[in-house]
């Protein structure tokens, strides 16, 4: 019988390179919320994949920011940085041929890492001339001291098996940490709040106020129905009006879309109530961020 292997894998990178999409596709189900907006992921979240003797515990981190003006950006950077030293392998996700100041910043973050780094060059399905990848991979070799460079497409499941084979090689012999049917360390309550926030970000497009968070005030299962009350917090009256929309149309649509996803997650009927409240300055107040669950002490 083969010895069990189990290890931690951090997925890092600047905002909006596809880290959460990558984790969702590796797990084969939606766990992390996604949108085209930077800062969609704000919390560190574990995604657990168990295949026979192998358990890979993925850590989806917030995008690492060069901008640290607001407390929420500083907290997200600390959250991402804290996991880098405590894992067995790092997946550094970059977006095709793009290499920005923010990527440079993440590369510097990783330069002191004692653990192997695998660079995942994401979204290669959008590259027409695949031969152009070779010189870009050579360029990345000058930027990142990595064990491997893997071109892939998280969305199209291209080369994800190859990535997981590489990860497996770095997994130590260790007893599994989680039961084989567990896929995350987060509660259903937390996942429900994240789903509501995803629908807000997708609905608002260019108008999206980044000072939006969701707090679940009630999460109660009664017979075959789960009752959820979600409080949407913003910082200004104007943001509240944007989220509510004309005659409440937008908040209604957000609620309908979130309820459908939460029902799929919980596999039961859900009664979801949402309302919007102004709490000025919450995103730049460490005490407020702690009470809202942004800081894992």
C-alpha positions in Angstrom: 0.0 0.0 0.0 1.4 3.5 -0.9 2.0 5.9 1.9 -0.6 8.7 2.1 0.6 12.1 0.8 -0.8 15.4 2.0 0.4 19.0 1.5 -0.5 22.6 1.3 -0.5 24.5 -2.1 -0.8 28.3 -2.1 -2.2 29.9 -5.3 -0.7 33.4 -5.5 -0.6 36.3 -8.0 -1.7 39.8 -8.6 -5.5 40.5 -8.6 -7.6 39.2 -11.5 -5.3 36.6 -13.1 -7.7 33.7 -12.6 -6.6 32.2 -9.3 -10.1 31.4 -8.1 -11.1 30.0 -11.5 -8.1 27.8 -11.4 -9.0 26.4 -8.0 -12.7 25.9 -9.0 -11.7 23.8 -12.0 -9.1 21.7 -10.1 -11.8 20.9 -7.5 -14.4 20.2 -10.2 -16.9 22.5 -8.5 -17.5 26.1 -7.7 -16.1 27.1 -4.4 -14.5 30.5 -4.9 -16.5 33.4 -6.2 -15.2 34.9 -9.5 -15.8 38.1 -11.5 -13.8 40.2 -13.9 -13.2 42.8 -11.2 -9.9 43.0 -9.3 -10.3 42.3 -5.5 -13.1 39.8 -6.0 -11.2 37.4 -3.6 -10.7 39.0 -0.2 -10.3 36.1 2.1 -7.9 33.2 2.3 -9.9 30.0 1.6 -9.0 26.3 1.6 -10.1 24.0 -1.2 -9.4 20.3 -0.5 -9.0 17.7 -3.2 -8.5 14.1 -2.1 -7.7 11.4 -4.7 -7.0 8.0 -3.0 -3.7 8.3 -1.2 -3.2 12.0 -2.1 -4.7 15.0 -0.4 -3.9 18.5 -1.8 -5.0 21.4 0.3 -5.1 24.5 -1.9 -5.0 28.0 -0.4 -6.7 30.6 -2.6 -5.3 33.9 -1.5 -6.4 37.5 -2.2 -4.5 39.1 -5.0 -1.3 40.8 -3.8 -1.6 44.6 -4.2 1.0 47.3 -4.8 -1.5 49.8 -3.5 -1.7 49.6 0.3 -3.5 52.9 1.1 -6.6 51.4 2.6 -6.7 49.0 5.6 -8.5 46.4 3.5 -5.6 46.3 1.0 -3.1 46.0 3.8 -5.1 43.2 5.5 -5.4 41.3 2.2 -1.7 41.6 1.5 -0.9 40.3 5.1 -3.3 37.4 4.5 -1.6 36.4 1.2 1.9 36.8 2.7 1.1 34.8 5.8 0.4 31.6 3.9 3.5 31.8 1.6 5.9 30.5 4.3 3.6 27.8 5.6 3.0 25.7 2.4 4.8 22.9 0.5 4.5 24.4 -3.0 3.5 27.8 -4.5 1.6 28.3 -7.7 2.3 31.7 -9.1 -0.4 32.5 -11.6 0.3 35.1 -14.4 -1.9 36.2 -17.3 -0.6 35.2 -20.7 2.0 37.7 -22.0 1.2 40.4 -19.4 3.9 41.3 -17.0 3.1 44.4 -14.9 4.5 46.2 -11.9 2.1 44.1 -9.8 3.5 40.9 -11.2 7.0 42.2 -10.4 5.9 42.9 -6.9 4.6 39.4 -6.4 7.8 37.9 -7.9 9.8 39.9 -5.3 7.5 38.6 -2.6 8.3 35.0 -3.7 12.1 35.5 -4.2 12.8 34.7 -0.5 10.6 31.6 -0.6 12.1 28.4 0.7 9.4 26.3 -1.1 9.3 25.3 -4.8 7.4 27.7 -7.1 5.4 26.6 -10.2 4.6 29.4 -12.6 1.1 28.8 -14.2 0.8 30.9 -17.3 -3.0 31.2 -17.5 -5.4 32.0 -20.3 -3.3 30.5 -23.1 -6.5 29.5 -24.9 -6.7 33.2 -25.8 -3.3 33.2 -27.5 -3.5 32.7 -31.3 0.2 32.3 -31.9 1.3 29.6 -29.5 4.9 29.8 -30.8 5.1 33.2 -29.1 4.9 31.4 -25.8 8.4 30.1 -25.9 10.2 33.5 -25.8 7.8 34.6 -23.1 8.6 31.6 -21.0 12.3 32.4 -21.4 11.5 36.0 -20.2 9.7 34.6 -17.2 12.7 32.5 -16.3 14.6 35.7 -15.8 12.0 37.1 -13.5 11.1 34.1 -11.3 13.3 31.4 -9.8 10.8 28.6 -10.5 10.9 24.9 -10.4 8.5 24.6 -13.4 6.6 26.8 -15.9 3.3 25.4 -17.1 1.1 27.2 -19.8 -2.5 26.4 -19.0 -6.1 27.5 -19.3 -8.1 27.2 -16.0 -11.3 28.0 -17.8 -10.8 25.3 -20.6 -9.2 22.7 -18.3 -6.1 22.8 -20.5 -2.9 21.2 -18.8 -4.6 21.1 -15.4 -3.6 17.4 -15.1 0.0 18.3 -15.9 -0.1 21.0 -13.2 -1.5 18.5 -10.6 1.1 15.9 -11.5 3.8 18.5 -10.8 2.2 19.4 -7.5 2.0 15.8 -6.5 5.8 15.4 -6.8 6.1 18.0 -4.0 3.6 16.5 -1.6 5.2 15.0 1.5 4.3 11.7 3.0 1.8 12.7 5.6 -1.5 11.5 7.1 -4.4 13.4 5.5 -5.6 16.4 7.5 -9.2 16.4 6.3 -11.9 13.7 5.8 -12.0 12.6 2.1 -15.4 14.1 1.4 -14.6 17.6 2.8 -13.9 20.3 0.2 -13.3 23.4 2.2 -12.6 24.7 5.7 -15.2 27.5 5.3 -18.7 27.3 6.7 -21.9 27.3 4.5 -22.7 30.7 6.1 -19.4 32.2 4.8 -19.9 30.7 1.3 -23.5 32.2 1.2 -22.1 35.7 2.0 -19.5 35.3 -0.7 -22.1 34.2 -3.3 -24.2 37.3 -2.5 -21.1 39.5 -2.9 -20.2 37.8 -6.3 -23.7 38.6 -7.6 -23.3 42.3 -6.6 -19.9 42.5 -8.3 -21.2 40.9 -11.5 -24.4 43.1 -11.6 -22.7 46.4 -11.0 -20.1 46.4 -13.9 -18.2 49.6 -14.0 -20.3 51.1 -11.2 -19.1 48.6 -8.7 -18.3 50.2 -5.4 -15.4 48.3 -3.9 -16.5 49.3 -0.4 -19.1 46.6 -0.4 -19.2 43.6 2.0 -21.9 41.1 3.0 -22.6 40.0 6.6 -25.0 37.1 7.2 -27.2 38.0 10.2 -29.3 34.9 10.1 -28.6 31.3 8.8 -31.3 28.9 10.0 -32.4 25.5 8.7 -36.1 24.8 9.4 -37.5 21.5 8.0 -36.4 21.5 4.3 -35.9 25.3 4.0 -32.8 27.3 5.0 -33.6 30.9 6.0 -30.8 33.4 5.3 -30.7 37.1 6.0 -27.9 39.0 4.3 -26.9 42.5 5.2 -25.0 44.3 2.4 -22.8 47.0 3.8 -21.6 50.0 1.8 -19.8 53.3 2.8 -22.0 56.0 1.1 -25.7 56.7 0.3 -24.9 56.9 -3.4 -23.5 53.3 -3.3 -26.7 52.1 -1.5 -28.8 53.7 -4.3 -26.7 52.0 -7.0 -27.1 48.5 -5.4 -30.9 48.9 -4.8 -31.4 50.2 -8.4 -34.5 51.7 -9.9 -37.6 50.6 -7.9 -35.4 47.9 -6.3 -34.9 46.1 -9.6 -31.2 45.5 -9.0 -31.3 44.2 -5.5 -34.1 41.9 -6.5 -32.0 40.5 -9.4 -28.9 40.1 -7.0 -31.1 38.2 -4.6 -32.6 35.9 -7.2 -29.2 35.0 -8.7 -27.6 34.5 -5.2 -30.6 32.3 -4.0 -30.2 30.0 -7.1 -26.5 29.5 -6.4 -27.0 29.0 -2.6 -29.7 26.4 -3.3 -27.3 24.6 -5.5 -24.6 24.7 -2.8 -26.8 23.6 0.0 -29.0 21.3 -2.1 -32.2 22.6 -0.5 -34.8 25.4 -0.8 -33.5 28.7 0.4 -35.4 31.8 1.6 -33.0 34.7 1.1 -33.6 38.2 2.5 -31.3 41.0 1.6 -31.0 44.7 2.6 -28.4 47.4 2.2 -27.1 49.6 5.0 -24.5 52.4 5.1 -21.6 51.9 7.5 -19.1 54.7 6.7 -15.4 53.9 6.6 -15.6 50.2 7.3 -13.0 49.2 4.6 -10.3 51.5 6.2 -11.0 50.5 9.8 -9.1 47.5 11.2 -11.6 47.0 14.1 -14.5 46.9 11.6 -12.6 44.5 9.3 -11.9 42.2 12.3 -15.6 42.1 13.3 -16.5 41.4 9.6 -14.2 38.4 9.6 -11.4 39.8 7.4 -8.6 39.2 9.9 -7.7 35.7 11.0 -6.0 36.1 14.3 
